[in-house]
Amino acid sequence: SFSLEKENLQNLLMGLNQELKNLFANGITSEELQKAKTSISASEFYNMETVDQLARKVGSYYFYMQDPEYHKKYLKLILNLKVTDIEKVARKYLIPDRVCISGIYQAEATGVDREPKNWLKDY
């Protein structure tokens, strides 16, 4: 999820394309995975600083996973991921025939709907 000005959409899609090509050509490093794990772990803890945040997290996990304590399992799953796990999922789901891009934009933002279609041709 992201928000940007329409004139930045093409640059974003080009950067995304380059990152995906790099992922498939070179994979990810253990350092990149560790950085992601650290970021997610920090986010999980910082999102429980207030009673409201904790209630939102517990409610969400109860609603989606039928388990108000799922945040503990989620973090354990994230921390146990290996580079090969990420690469396996990337090969399975990040393929051109299965890519779906959706967006919401203002009516006066003409031409924006063509950018993702053009990107998919290059991907």
C-alpha positions as CSV (number, residue, x, y, z in Angstrom):
1,S,0.0,0.0,0.0
2,F,1.3,3.4,-0.9
3,S,0.3,6.9,-1.8
4,L,2.0,9.1,-4.5
5,E,1.5,11.8,-7.0
6,K,0.5,10.6,-10.5
7,E,3.7,11.9,-12.1
8,N,5.7,9.5,-9.9
9,L,3.8,6.4,-10.8
10,Q,5.9,5.5,-13.8
11,N,9.1,5.8,-11.8
12,L,7.7,3.7,-9.0
13,L,6.7,1.0,-11.5
14,M,10.1,1.0,-13.1
15,G,11.8,0.7,-9.7
16,L,9.5,-2.1,-8.8
17,N,10.3,-3.9,-12.0
18,Q,14.0,-3.5,-11.4
19,E,13.7,-4.9,-7.9
20,L,11.7,-7.9,-9.0
21,K,14.2,-8.6,-11.8
22,N,17.0,-8.3,-9.2
23,L,15.1,-10.7,-6.8
24,F,14.8,-13.3,-9.5
25,A,18.3,-12.9,-10.8
26,N,20.2,-12.7,-7.5
27,G,17.8,-13.7,-4.7
28,I,17.9,-12.0,-1.4
29,T,20.8,-11.8,1.1
30,S,20.6,-13.0,4.7
31,E,21.3,-9.4,5.7
32,E,18.3,-8.2,3.8
33,L,16.1,-10.8,5.4
34,Q,17.5,-9.9,8.9
35,K,16.7,-6.3,8.2
36,A,13.1,-7.1,7.3
37,K,12.8,-9.3,10.4
38,T,14.1,-6.6,12.6
39,S,11.7,-4.0,11.0
40,I,8.7,-6.3,11.4
41,S,9.6,-7.2,15.0
42,A,10.0,-3.6,15.9
43,S,6.7,-2.7,14.3
44,E,4.9,-5.5,16.1
45,F,6.1,-4.2,19.5
46,Y,5.6,-0.5,18.7
47,N,2.1,-1.2,17.6
48,M,1.2,-2.3,21.1
49,E,2.3,0.8,23.0
50,T,-1.1,2.0,23.8
51,V,-4.3,0.3,25.0
52,D,-6.0,1.3,21.7
53,Q,-3.2,-0.2,19.6
54,L,-3.2,-3.4,21.6
55,A,-7.0,-3.7,21.3
56,R,-6.8,-3.1,17.6
57,K,-4.1,-5.8,17.2
58,V,-5.9,-8.3,19.4
59,G,-9.2,-7.6,17.6
60,S,-7.7,-8.0,14.2
61,Y,-6.0,-11.2,15.0
62,Y,-9.2,-12.5,16.6
63,F,-11.2,-11.5,13.5
64,Y,-8.8,-12.8,10.9
65,M,-7.2,-15.8,12.6
66,Q,-9.7,-16.6,15.3
67,D,-6.9,-16.3,17.8
68,P,-6.4,-13.1,19.9
69,E,-2.9,-14.2,20.8
70,Y,-1.8,-14.8,17.2
71,H,0.7,-12.0,17.3
72,K,3.0,-14.3,19.3
73,K,2.8,-17.0,16.6
74,Y,3.1,-14.5,13.8
75,L,6.3,-13.1,15.2
76,K,7.8,-16.6,15.7
77,L,6.9,-17.5,12.1
78,I,8.6,-14.3,10.8
79,L,11.7,-14.8,12.9
80,N,12.1,-18.4,11.7
81,L,11.9,-17.5,8.0
82,K,14.9,-18.4,5.8
83,V,16.1,-16.9,2.5
84,T,15.0,-20.1,0.7
85,D,11.4,-19.6,2.1
86,I,11.2,-16.1,0.6
87,E,12.6,-17.2,-2.7
88,K,10.2,-20.1,-2.9
89,V,7.2,-17.8,-2.3
90,A,8.5,-15.3,-4.8
91,R,8.9,-17.9,-7.5
92,K,5.4,-19.2,-6.8
93,Y,3.5,-15.9,-6.6
94,L,5.4,-13.1,-8.3
95,I,5.0,-14.3,-11.9
96,P,3.6,-12.1,-14.7
97,D,0.5,-14.2,-15.3
98,R,-0.6,-13.8,-11.7
99,V,0.2,-10.2,-11.1
100,C,-2.7,-7.9,-10.2
101,I,-2.4,-4.2,-9.6
102,S,-5.2,-2.1,-8.3
103,G,-5.4,1.6,-7.5
104,I,-7.7,4.4,-6.6
105,Y,-7.1,7.7,-8.2
106,Q,-8.9,11.0,-8.7
107,A,-11.1,11.3,-11.8
108,E,-8.9,14.1,-13.2
109,A,-5.8,12.0,-13.1
110,T,-6.0,11.0,-16.8
111,G,-3.8,8.3,-18.1
112,V,-3.0,6.9,-14.7
113,D,-4.9,3.7,-15.6
114,R,-2.5,3.0,-18.5
115,E,0.7,3.0,-16.5
116,P,0.1,-0.3,-14.7
117,K,-1.0,-2.0,-17.9
118,N,2.2,-0.8,-19.7
119,W,4.3,-2.0,-16.7
120,L,2.7,-5.5,-16.9
121,K,3.8,-5.7,-20.5
122,D,7.5,-5.2,-19.5
123,Y,7.2,-7.4,-16.4
